[in-house]
Amino acid sequence: VNFVWWFSANHLWRLWDRRVRGLHHELVFSPGINCLDADVMSVHIVFEEFLRRMLPELRFARNPVRFWPPILHRRLYYRLVAGLERRLYADPRIVLIYVARKTASEVERLFGRQRQSLTLYAGIDHHAFNPSRRLELRHESRAELGIAPGRFTVLLIGNDWHNKGIRVLLEALSMMRDLPTDLLLVGNEDPAPFRSMIAEAKLDGRVRLLPPRKDVEAYYAAADAYVAPSLEDAFALPPAEAMACGLPVIVSRQAGVSEIVTHDLDGLILDDPRDAVSLAAFIRQLSQDPAFCHRLGEKAAQTTNSLTWESNGRELATLFESIVRQKARVRSQTIAQEL
């Protein structure tokens, strides 16, 4: 309901601006599918592909009854947006901005899209996310969260924990009962149903469900590694922020952020996001080899140095200016023909 209201309100506001205020927009940019008349649209996720990958996780028979209401909501929402994708992404008049090459490939394959597009990775705030800041906050952050000395702590930040790989992550941790390994799980999800999953995996006391906070760098400072076994993710900014902080990361091949990772050099890539055995082996390797862990984190920070919001903004400005000039030429030609 909220999505339908927002989608409709976008069009009504612009209609009001044109008819009542006499305003005419030179360019309409939509961050995601928010309107039908965009000149430029950023593609953060391809729901057609996301729904295909997530269907096994969204089957009612596979989940307890307490999960059914949010699952029903998500299935309806995903199908609604997938329908809009089929209409908009195939329109060659709309310039698409992808957050990863993976997303571009999915749109080309599903909707036959082959032109008018740009791949632009998200920027990172390097003032907040850097190795020095992480070390500065580390002692205080671990003390605040009550992390005991010697506990190897992995971190996952995000919403929709089913898609983020909570099942495989809990399964991997259950294979590592011999090691002092804990998980910090941060997000806006209702924690109650997931506490049951944690209890069933016999991981009480080893998994902390935490709320988001503005100074998210405190969570990166408290962690020893970042783990993101996503079933499907267009890019996912938290793994990139973790890399900028100098944390070693484990990312799924199904996440666009894996495109900036070189396996065994500045991170580890999990080829199959449902492979708990491999995920457990990666976490074990990081926890038992401090030198390897440090080297990955050091290289990760270097890899992300080129990802800045300043360069991101310059590329967007260049694209917008080009589109405005092109629209102006088309209007001039139309007026000339009418005369």
C-alpha positions in Angstrom: 0.0 0.0 0.0 2.8 2.4 0.9 4.6 1.7 -2.4 1.4 2.3 -4.5 0.7 5.6 -2.6 4.3 6.8 -3.1 4.3 5.8 -6.8 1.0 7.7 -7.4 2.1 10.7 -5.3 5.2 11.2 -7.5 3.1 11.7 -10.6 0.5 13.9 -8.8 3.2 16.2 -7.5 4.7 16.8 -10.9 1.3 17.2 -12.5 0.5 19.9 -9.9 3.9 21.6 -10.6 3.1 21.7 -14.4 -0.6 22.7 -14.2 -0.7 25.0 -11.2 2.9 26.3 -10.7 3.9 26.4 -14.3 7.1 24.4 -13.7 8.6 22.2 -16.4 11.3 19.7 -15.4 14.3 19.5 -17.6 15.1 16.1 -16.3 13.3 13.5 -14.1 15.6 11.1 -12.2 14.2 8.2 -10.3 16.3 6.2 -7.7 14.6 2.9 -8.5 11.1 2.4 -9.8 9.2 5.3 -8.5 7.5 6.8 -11.6 6.6 6.1 -15.2 8.0 9.3 -16.8 11.7 9.2 -15.7 14.5 10.2 -18.1 17.1 8.4 -15.9 16.5 5.6 -13.5 18.9 3.9 -11.2 18.6 0.1 -10.9 19.4 -1.1 -7.4 17.9 -4.5 -7.7 16.3 -6.6 -10.5 13.2 -8.0 -8.8 12.4 -10.4 -11.6 15.7 -12.2 -10.9 15.5 -11.6 -7.1 12.1 -13.2 -6.9 13.3 -16.2 -8.9 16.2 -16.8 -6.5 14.2 -16.1 -3.4 11.1 -18.3 -4.2 12.5 -21.4 -2.3 13.0 -19.2 0.8 9.5 -17.7 0.4 7.6 -20.9 0.3 5.0 -21.1 3.1 5.7 -24.8 3.6 9.4 -24.1 4.3 8.7 -21.5 7.0 6.9 -21.5 10.4 3.5 -19.9 10.5 4.8 -16.9 12.4 6.8 -15.9 9.2 3.7 -16.2 6.8 2.4 -12.6 7.1 5.7 -10.9 6.1 6.3 -13.6 3.5 2.9 -12.9 1.9 3.6 -9.2 1.9 7.0 -9.6 0.3 5.7 -12.0 -2.4 3.0 -9.5 -3.4 5.4 -6.5 -3.4 8.1 -8.3 -5.4 5.6 -9.4 -8.1 4.1 -5.9 -8.3 7.6 -4.3 -8.8 8.6 -7.0 -11.2 5.6 -6.2 -13.4 6.7 -2.5 -13.5 10.2 -3.6 -14.4 9.0 -5.4 -17.5 7.4 -2.1 -18.7 10.1 0.4 -17.8 13.4 -1.4 -18.2 12.7 -2.4 -21.8 11.9 1.3 -22.7 15.0 2.5 -24.7 14.1 6.2 -24.0 15.0 5.7 -20.3 18.7 5.8 -19.4 19.4 3.2 -16.8 22.2 3.5 -14.2 23.3 0.2 -12.8 25.1 -0.3 -9.4 27.0 -3.3 -10.7 27.8 -5.1 -14.0 25.8 -8.1 -12.6 22.6 -6.0 -12.6 23.3 -4.8 -16.2 23.6 -8.4 -17.4 20.4 -9.4 -15.7 18.4 -6.5 -17.3 19.9 -7.3 -20.7 19.0 -11.0 -20.4 15.5 -10.5 -19.0 14.3 -7.5 -20.9 16.5 -7.3 -24.0 18.1 -4.0 -22.9 21.3 -3.3 -24.7 21.8 0.5 -24.8 21.4 3.8 -22.9 23.0 2.7 -19.7 25.8 3.3 -17.3 27.4 1.2 -14.5 28.3 3.2 -11.5 29.4 1.7 -8.2 28.3 3.4 -5.0 30.6 5.8 -3.2 31.9 5.4 0.3 32.4 8.1 3.0 36.1 7.5 3.7 36.1 10.1 6.5 33.8 7.7 8.5 35.0 4.4 7.1 38.8 3.9 7.2 41.3 1.7 9.1 42.5 4.4 11.5 39.0 5.2 12.6 38.2 1.6 13.1 41.2 1.0 15.3 40.4 4.2 17.3 36.9 2.9 18.1 37.7 -0.8 18.5 38.3 -1.1 22.3 35.3 1.1 23.2 33.0 -0.6 20.7 33.8 -4.1 21.9 33.5 -3.1 25.5 30.1 -1.4 24.9 28.8 -4.6 23.2 30.2 -6.8 25.8 32.5 -8.8 23.5 34.9 -10.8 25.6 38.6 -10.8 24.7 39.6 -13.6 22.4 36.1 -13.9 20.7 36.3 -13.8 16.9 33.4 -11.7 15.9 31.7 -11.6 12.5 29.3 -9.0 11.4 26.3 -8.8 9.0 24.3 -5.5 8.5 21.1 -5.2 6.5 17.4 -5.9 6.3 15.6 -8.9 4.8 17.8 -11.4 6.7 16.4 -14.4 4.7 17.9 -12.9 1.6 21.1 -11.8 3.4 21.8 -15.5 4.1 20.8 -15.9 7.7 20.1 -19.6 7.3 23.4 -20.6 5.8 25.3 -18.3 8.3 23.6 -19.9 11.3 24.4 -23.4 9.8 28.0 -22.4 9.3 28.4 -21.2 12.9 26.8 -24.4 14.2 29.7 -26.2 12.5 32.2 -24.2 14.4 31.2 -24.9 18.0 34.9 -25.6 18.8 35.9 -22.1 18.0 35.1 -18.9 20.0 33.2 -17.3 17.2 30.2 -14.9 17.5 27.9 -13.1 15.2 26.6 -9.5 15.3 23.4 -9.3 13.2 22.2 -5.7 12.6 19.0 -4.7 11.0 15.4 -3.5 11.3 13.8 -7.0 11.2 11.5 -8.1 13.9 14.0 -10.2 16.0 11.4 -12.5 17.7 11.1 -15.1 14.9 14.9 -15.2 14.4 15.5 -15.8 18.1 13.7 -19.1 17.5 15.9 -20.0 14.6 19.0 -19.2 16.7 17.7 -21.4 19.5 17.0 -24.2 17.1 20.6 -24.0 15.9 21.7 -24.1 19.5 23.6 -20.8 19.1 22.1 -18.9 22.1 24.7 -16.5 23.5 26.7 -16.5 20.3 24.4 -14.4 18.1 23.5 -10.8 19.0 20.5 -9.2 17.2 21.2 -5.5 17.2 19.4 -2.3 15.9 20.9 0.0 13.3 22.7 3.1 14.6 23.8 6.3 12.9 27.4 5.7 13.9 27.5 2.3 12.1 31.3 2.5 12.0 31.2 1.4 15.7 29.9 -2.0 14.6 32.6 -2.4 12.0 35.1 -1.4 14.7 33.8 -4.2 17.0 34.0 -6.9 14.4 36.9 -9.0 13.2 35.4 -9.9 9.8 32.3 -9.1 7.7 30.2 -11.9 6.3 27.7 -11.5 3.5 26.3 -14.7 2.0 23.5 -13.0 0.2 21.2 -15.1 -2.0 20.8 -12.0 -4.3 22.1 -8.5 -3.9 22.6 -5.8 -6.6 25.6 -4.3 -4.7 25.2 -4.1 -0.9 27.1 -1.1 0.6 27.9 -2.5 4.0 30.5 -5.0 2.7 32.2 -2.2 0.8 32.2 0.0 3.9 33.7 -2.9 5.9 36.4 -3.2 3.3 37.1 0.5 3.6 37.5 0.1 7.3 40.1 -2.6 6.7 38.0 -5.6 7.6 38.4 -8.9 5.8 35.1 -9.7 4.0 33.4 -12.9 2.8 30.8 -12.0 0.1 28.5 -14.1 -2.1 29.1 -14.4 -5.8 25.4 -13.4 -6.2 26.1 -9.9 -4.8 27.4 -7.2 -7.1 29.9 -6.1 -4.5 31.9 -9.2 -5.4 32.9 -7.4 -8.6 35.3 -5.2 -6.6 36.7 -8.2 -4.7 39.6 -10.4 -5.8 39.4 -13.7 -4.1 42.3 -14.4 -1.7 43.7 -11.0 -2.3 41.4 -8.4 -0.7 38.5 -10.7 0.3 36.9 -14.1 0.0 34.1 -15.0 -2.5 31.5 -17.6 -1.7 30.5 -19.1 -5.0 27.4 -20.8 -3.7 25.5 -18.7 -1.1 23.8 -21.9 0.2 27.2 -23.7 0.8 27.5 -23.7 4.6 30.5 -26.0 4.6 32.6 -23.5 2.5 31.4 -20.6 4.5 32.4 -22.2 7.7 35.8 -23.0 6.2 36.3 -19.4 5.2 35.4 -18.1 8.7 37.6 -20.7 10.3 40.5 -19.7 8.1 40.1 -16.0 9.1 39.8 -16.8 12.8 42.8 -19.1 12.9 45.2 -17.2 10.6 45.6 -13.6 12.0 48.3 -12.7 9.4 46.0 -13.8 6.5 43.1 -11.9 8.1 45.2 -8.7 8.4 46.6 -8.9 4.9 43.0 -9.3 3.4 41.8 -6.3 5.4 44.8 -4.1 4.4 44.3 -4.9 0.7 40.5 -4.4 1.0 41.0 -0.8 2.3 43.3 -0.1 -0.7 40.7 -1.5 -3.1 38.0 0.8 -2.0 40.0 4.0 -2.2 38.7 4.8 -5.6 35.0 4.5 -4.6 34.1 8.0 -3.5 30.9 10.0 -3.6 32.8 12.9 -5.3 33.7 10.8 -8.3 30.2 9.3 -8.3 28.7 12.8 -8.3 30.9 14.0 -11.2 29.9 11.0 -13.4 26.2 11.6 -12.6 26.5 15.3 -13.4 28.2 14.6 -16.7 25.4 12.1 -17.6 22.6 14.6 -16.6 24.1 17.4 -18.6 24.3 15.2 -21.7 20.7 14.2 -21.4 19.5 17.8 -20.9 21.4 18.9 -24.0 20.0 16.0 -26.0 16.4 16.8 -24.9 17.0 20.5 -25.8 18.1 19.5 -29.3 15.1 17.3 -29.8 12.8 20.2 -28.7 14.5 22.6 -31.1 14.1 20.1 -34.0 10.4 19.6 -33.2 9.7 23.4 -33.1 11.6 23.8 -36.4 9.5 21.1 -38.0 6.3 22.7 -36.8 7.3 26.1 -38.2 
